[in-house]
Amino acid sequence: KRDQNHKMDNSLVKTAELSPSRNYILGCHPHGIISMGAFACFSTESCGFAQAFPGVRSTLAILAGLFRLPIYRDYIMSAGMRPVSRHSLEYMLTRRGVGNAVVIIVGGAEESLACAPGINTVVMRNRKGFVRLALECGADLVPVYSFGENELYKQVVLPEGSWGRRLQALFKQIMGFAPCLFLGERWLFLPYRTPITTVVGSPISVPKLQSPTEERVDHYHTLYMEALTELFHKHKAGCGLADTHKLQII
């Protein structure tokens, strides 16, 4: 009976309005093992996204290689997910009118290798492609943080430079995703019943530039990192983290 009631508590926190007259790129952090917070909030209505942001349509963009898997491809497409390819993202931001919110899990597979309970690490210091795309499409940037995502599983985090970490990196390079060594609550794969609170930050206004310079990209990338850090520290106590917790950006 307890197994049948293995439910996850997901919630969405709105901190600012998102105008339906604009398009957005929502950067979601951290990746965790399965990105449960991003899926629940932006691919389902279990957290009430449409009610919180009327007129704005959210689309979760995920690894393009997953769309090559039989059956699973049909499942993720039925959930409204799209490949995180440049062509797909440009289409959603330029050919579907306004009121589109494309959700990208910026840290990707590399970030999943760094996740573990009590760790607040995001991989994005050298990831600027989503910022360049925002400038080219004139889409505002919105930082998002899912508190509790890293608590869903216990992972063996292999040290940098170890043979195990090198094998993980090689696998990720070939297959596109990382083979994480993790354990769950029951039967090893079920996540621990930890509440996930996904906080959607304030939009950063971004101009539309046909050919943004590196200086412009760096400027808005810095603004985004600062906004994400502020969002984390402002809401960490209310989401169950001690004041000593810091956000590490690598």
Buried (B, 14 or more C-beta within 10 A) or exposed (E): EEEEEEEBEBBBBBEEEBBBEBBBBBBBBBBBBBBBBBBBBBBBEEBEBEEBBEEBBBBBBBBBEBBEEEEEEEEBEEEEBBBBEEEBBBBBBBEEEBBBBBBBBBBBBBBBBBBBEEBBBBBBEEBBBBBBBBBBBBBBBBBBBBBBBBBBBBBEBBEEEEEEBEEBBEBBEEEBBBBBEBEBBEEEEBBBBBEBBBBBBBBBEBEEBEEBEEEBBEBBBEBBBEBBBBBBBEBBEEBEBEEEBEBEBE
